[in-house]
Amino acid sequence: MTPHDTCCNHDSACAAPVSSSPPAPRDMSCARTILRIDGMDCPTEEKLIRAKLESFPGVSDLGFDLLARRLAVTHAADALPPVLDALRELGFEPAPESEAGAQGTPAPGGPAVPHREALLLAVAGVAALAAEAVHWTAGNPWLGAAFAVLAIACAGTGTFRKGWIALKNGVLNINALMAIAVTGALAIGEWPEAAMVIVLFGIAEQIGRASC
């Protein structure tokens, strides 16, 4: 499948309007573009994108391949730039597949967890365990809080960012719920618990991605 395939002219998003007078000449063609979206690999991201694009002007169909991190968009000829902008507003970096290949984007089937992300998650796990150890040994609470903050910063930044984007777009997904839960735990002083929850969520998310 090429990044741009002509679609059916009878598609509802591209059909000419019924009118008693001849319509003004304009490009009524349709296109089907395959986008590579590296951050789209689970149903949470699919739900967020669907909420944004399903009723988007000029978009008539969406096809998701989470395993390959591809999104097929059937759209009016002039609708692709606004679609790309809308995806960037959601925190993604979409690229038409031909451009992604030209830029050296790794092909599907590569490492499920980037080395940097795995390293940050490992650091977060150690910090969360240290926060719990300080708590259970009645150590310095400020030291425990510092370990907890380190764990949340390493493992939770992406979750908080995705949760905030989801809430801004009226979607209450798992990232938004997790961000709210961790913020609530911090607000009541349960720092070690907040750190451990975000680390366990990060591990579960990576396992889920690997099994997609």
N, C-alpha and C positions, 0 to 999 in steps of 0.2 A: 504494500500500500504506500503510495506516495504521500508526502505531507499535504498536498493540495489535490483533491479529486473533485471534479464537478459533481454536484448533487442533482437530484431530480428537480425539475422546474415546477412540479406541482406541489412541492413542499409548502406547507402553510406559511412558513416564515418568509418565503420568497415569491409566493404567487402574486400576480398582478391584481390590484384591487378592481372590483366590478364597478364600472362607471358608465354613464350614458355618453360621456364625451371622451375622446381619446386621451389617455394619460400622457403626461409629459415624458419625453424620452429619458430613461435612466437605466443604469446597469442592474438587471434583475437576476444576475447569475448568483449561484450558490457555490460554496466551497466547503470541503471537509479537510480540516487541518489537524494533524497529529502533533500534540504538544508533549514534550518531555518535561516532567515536573518531579525533580528529585525528592522533594519533601512530601510527596503524596504517596503513601505506602500503606495506609490503613483506612478502615471505614470512617474513622473520625474525620480525616481530611476530605474524604469523598462527600460526606454529609455537608460539610462546610461549603465546599465548592458547589454542590447542587443547590444549596440555599441561595447562593449568590448568582448562579448563572442560569438556572432553569427558566426563569421568567425574564432573562436579560434580553433587551431589544436586539433583534437580528439573529438570535441563537435558537435553532430549532431542534437540536438533538445533542446529547452528551453520551459518550461511551467511555467507561472507565476500565483500565487494566492496571490494577494496583500492583500486581507482581512485577510488571515491566515499568511501572511509574509513567504510564502514558494516558493522556486524555485526548479522545477524538471529539472535536467540536465541529458540528455542522452549522454553518453560519452564513449570513448574507455577505456579499463580497467585501463590503466596507466595514464589517463588524469586528474583524480580528484585532485591530489595535485597542479598541475599548475592552475587549475580552482579556487581552494580556494585561492591561492596566488594572482591571478588576481582580485578576489573580494576584497581581503584585500587592494590591491593597490587603489581601488575605495573608500576606507574608510569604508567598511562593515566588519562585523565579522560573517562570515558564519559558520554553524555547521551542520553536518549531523544530521537528525532529532533524531536518537536514542541517539546521544551524547548530543543534546540539552535537551532532556528529562532527561537524567541522571544527567545533571548539574543543573536541577531545573529551566529551562527556563519557564517563565509563558506561559500557554496555550493561544491560540488565544481567544479573547473575553474579555480580561482583560481591565484595564483602558486604554483609548486611549491616554491620556496625562500623562506621569510620573509626580509625585508630584514635583520633582526638576525642571523639565522643566516648569511646570505651575507657580511655584514660581518665576523663573527667568523672565518669560514673564510678570508676574504681576509687578515685580520690574521695568522692562524695561518700562512698560506702565506708571507707576507713574513718572519715570525719564523723559520720553519723554514729558509728560504733564507739568512737572516743567520747562523743557527747553523752551517749547512754552510760558509758563507764563512769564518767565524772558524776553523772546524776546518781547512779546507784551506790557509789562510794562516798557520797556526800562531800564531794570535792568543791572547788571554787565554782560557784554557779556562773560567773562571768566567763570562765574558761569553757564550761560546757556550752554556753550560749555562742561563744566564738566558733567552736567546732560545728555547732548546728548551722550557723550562718554560712560557714564554708561549704558544708554539705548541700545546703539549699542553693547556694550560688552555683555550684558545680553541676548539680543534677536537675535543678528546677527552673533555670532561666528559660529554656525552651517551652516548658509547660506553662509558665506564667505568660509568656509572650503569646502563645497560641490561645490560651484561655482569654486573654484580654481582647484579641482580635475576634474570637468567637462571640464574646459578649457584645462587642461593638456592632456586630452584624446580626444580633438578635438570636444567636444560636447558643443553647446551653449544652455544650458537649462535655466529654469526660475531662478535657483539659481545664475548662472553666470550673467545673465542680471540684477538681483537685486543687486548683489555685485558691478557691474559696475556702476549702477545708484546711489547707496549710496556713493560710492567712489567719483563719480563726484560731488554730492551735497556737500560733505565735502570739495572737492577741491575748490569750489567757495564760501565757507563760509556759506552755508545753513545748519548749524548744527542742529537746531531744526527740520527742514523738513526731513533731513536724518534720524534722530532718529525716528520720527513719521512713516515714510515710512517703516522702518525695523520692527517696532512693529506691524503695521497693516498687514504686510506680514506674520509675525509670527502667528498672530491670525488667518488669513485666512488659513494658512497652517494647523494649528491644527484643524480648522473646517473641512477642506478637509479630513484630516486623520480620524476624527471621523465619517465622512459620507461615507468612503470607504466601 
